Each structure stands twice: as structure tokens, then as C-alpha cells.
Amino acid sequence: MSRFWNNKVKELVPYTPGEQPKDKKYIKLNTNEFPYSPSPMVEDIIKNYDFEDLRLYPDPDVSELKNEIASFYGLNTENIFIGNGSDEILAFAFMTYFNSGDKIYYPNITYSFYPVYSDLFDLKPETIPLNKNFEIETDDYKNLDSGIILANPNAPTSIALGRDQIEEIIAANKDNIVIIDEAYIDFGGESVLELTKKYDNLLVIQTFSKSRALAGMRLGFAAGNKELIDGLDKVKFSFNSYTINRLSIKAGTAAVKDSEYFLKTVEALIKTREKTKKVLKEYGFFVPDSKANFLFVSHSRISGEELYLKLKDSGILVRYFKKPGIDNFIRITIGTEKEMEIFEEKIKEILKQNK
Ligand SMILES: *Cc1c(COP(=O)(O)O)cnc(C)c1O
């Protein structure tokens, strides 16, 4: 600690990203990255990039990528905002739609960045417990007195609400902003992007880090009514006009263009997820129905922490949260078919030792 830190920074508890180990080569099933390469069209863009271009600032409006997203999802360009990863958009959204001291509602078990941003921007988190099946109870989110943020599917539980359930929440909170974080929506959930045309209190956020295999590029987007988007722009242009670099704009545009590759690889991932889920259930694991690119599982014979450590010993990294209510679970990112076969073998051995 330096004596030059301000009072806020002295007290901050930052988000802990999943391990990116350098000591040895692990099978990495811990940070929900996509196991397949980005689209070959992205590879092409990067390999043929004219580096002289980097002398110039990028387009601060990111129009090329906005247009591509708008056309892919049937939205208007003025309803799209692009961020340097969706985490950045989340931060801008907290800054745009809340005053310091405001309440913000989210589940007691959800993406652990929400409490971090709440603290950073002086909001008062009102956490609503999941039910005993780790599900969000929609009735708990009706007629609230401040803004709401929900990850759908939720993290790390992997469980999704349906479109109708989300719409009930939006409709029952006409005077509150409702932010839906759809980081994992492409893996089987129902997006509410379309509802941004109907409700002026809905902001939907998606990322290129999961289903589009571009976690390293840092791209995300938000969709919402024009006034909501204008607010995000105001904050962005008061902070950093050039959040998205030239190469990212080109690469992101190519990734959206190649819808065929996107759909094919997402489908392959879902197939592997269902296969892994079936095997884990046969081994006696509790496995909620996942609509994400990960499984959230527990076993009655071995603790989450022990599983995490034993898997790590055998070269497989999964995510473990030492947090009340979920400290007996591990979160397993779905890897390639081959990686999951190795994972299943290791799990089988570990369970044998723990008879
Ligand atoms: C991964 C993730 C994000 C952030 O992704 P970016 O890499 O910042 O785009 C946001 N929300 C949830 C729930 C996530 O799991």
C-alpha cells in the first residue's frame, strides 16, 4: 500500500480472474474460454493486416462492427454499443444508470464481478437468494424499487431462465433498468435481444469471449433503446474514445460475418457438453441442466475443493469457488471432445480412490 492511494482504493477488493498458469501445460477447463479456434475468416484478417494502419486512431464509433452486429441480429446500428469486452460495458452501465448510493438487485450466487463493480461505484447490492435448486425465482424480481442485473444463463450455476420469464421481470419493473448479461446465451438459452425494441428499460449485453472464441481480443456489445445507448456513449466518450483498436474491429466483424462457422462450432460444443453431462450423472454427480459452455457439479462422496485439487494434480484445471452455498461445487468449462474424454478418465480414477 502506498500513502498516495485514495481512500476508495485502500478498501477495494478486486475481482479474481481464473488462473492462467505458466508453470506447466494444463488442460484448461477453468475460465470458460471456447475450445475451438476463432473463425478462419478472423485468421485471414490478422494474417493479412496492413500494419501501417496502426499509425492511425481507430474509428471511435466502431461503425463497421456495429453495422455487422445490427444486421446479424436484425437490430439498428443506433441501438448497439461496443465495448472492450463485456466487463467494460458492465462497468459503463453501472456508471450510466445508477447514482452512488442506489440499490442494485442481483442473485446471491452469480457473476462475481457484480459485487466488485457495485463497490467500485458505491452502489448498495441487494442480493436475492436462489431457490434450493440453484434457480432464480422470477417472482422475487417483480416490482422492485431499483435496477436489476441478471446473468442469463446464470454463472456459475449454468441454469437459464426462458425468454418469457425474463420478459415478466422486465415488464414488472417498468421504472427500473434491467440489465441482462447474456455472456453464455449462444449455448442453448433464449436471447431477449429482440425485446430491446419493445422495452425502454432493457439493456442486453453479450460478449465475443465465449461463443466467438475471441477472449483475447476483448470485444463485447450491448443492445438497447437509443437513449440507453446514448448514455453509455456519453460515459465512454468522457473516459476513453478509443476503447476498441483497429485490429479488433476488423477481427470482430469477420467473426460475426462467419455465421456458418459460429453455428457449427457452438453446436459441436453443445454436443460435447451433453455427453459430458451424461457421463458425470452416471458417476453419481449432481449436474443442473446447463445452457452454458460449462457444467456446475457436485458429488456426495468428495468435496469440491478436493476434486479441484486432485484434478489440478493430474493436469486439469477447473474453477473452484470457496463461497458459502457453492463451496462443494466445481465449475467445468467444456473443452474439446478429446479433452473431455481425458477429464472423464481422471474423474473416474479420483472417484475410485475415494470409495
Ligand atoms: C465471461 C463473462 C463476462 C465477461 O466477458 P468479457 O471477456 O469481458 O467480454 C461477463 N459476464 C459473464 C457472466 C461472464 O461469464
Ligand as a Chemical Component Dictionary entry (heavy atoms), coordinates in Angstrom:
data_LIG
# 
_chem_comp.id                   LIG 
_chem_comp.type                 NON-POLYMER 
_chem_comp.pdbx_formal_charge   0 
_chem_comp.three_letter_code    LIG 
# 
loop_
_chem_comp_atom.comp_id 
_chem_comp_atom.atom_id 
_chem_comp_atom.alt_atom_id 
_chem_comp_atom.type_symbol 
_chem_comp_atom.charge 
_chem_comp_atom.model_Cartn_x 
_chem_comp_atom.model_Cartn_y 
_chem_comp_atom.model_Cartn_z 
_chem_comp_atom.pdbx_ordinal 
LIG C1 C1 C 0 -17.129 -14.075 -19.213 1  
LIG C2 C2 C 0 -18.232 -13.218 -18.687 2  
LIG C3 C3 C 0 -18.293 -11.852 -18.929 3  
LIG C4 C4 C 0 -17.175 -11.039 -19.480 4  
LIG O1 O1 O 0 -16.655 -11.337 -20.612 5  
LIG P1 P1 P 0 -15.635 -10.374 -21.373 6  
LIG O2 O2 O 0 -14.487 -11.246 -21.658 7  
LIG O3 O3 O 0 -15.290 -9.194  -20.509 8  
LIG O4 O4 O 0 -16.416 -9.968  -22.557 9  
LIG C5 C5 C 0 -19.392 -11.150 -18.482 10 
LIG N1 N1 N 0 -20.371 -11.749 -17.799 11 
LIG C6 C6 C 0 -20.338 -13.053 -17.518 12 
LIG C7 C7 C 0 -21.452 -13.665 -16.762 13 
LIG C8 C8 C 0 -19.257 -13.816 -17.944 14 
LIG O5 O5 O 0 -19.189 -15.102 -17.625 15 
# 
loop_
_chem_comp_bond.comp_id 
_chem_comp_bond.atom_id_1 
_chem_comp_bond.atom_id_2 
_chem_comp_bond.value_order 
_chem_comp_bond.pdbx_ordinal 
LIG C1 C2 SING 1  
LIG C2 C3 SING 2  
LIG C2 C8 DOUB 3  
LIG C3 C4 SING 4  
LIG C3 C5 DOUB 5  
LIG C4 O1 SING 6  
LIG O1 P1 SING 7  
LIG P1 O2 DOUB 8  
LIG P1 O3 SING 9  
LIG P1 O4 SING 10 
LIG C5 N1 SING 11 
LIG N1 C6 DOUB 12 
LIG C6 C7 SING 13 
LIG C6 C8 SING 14 
LIG C8 O5 SING 15 
# 
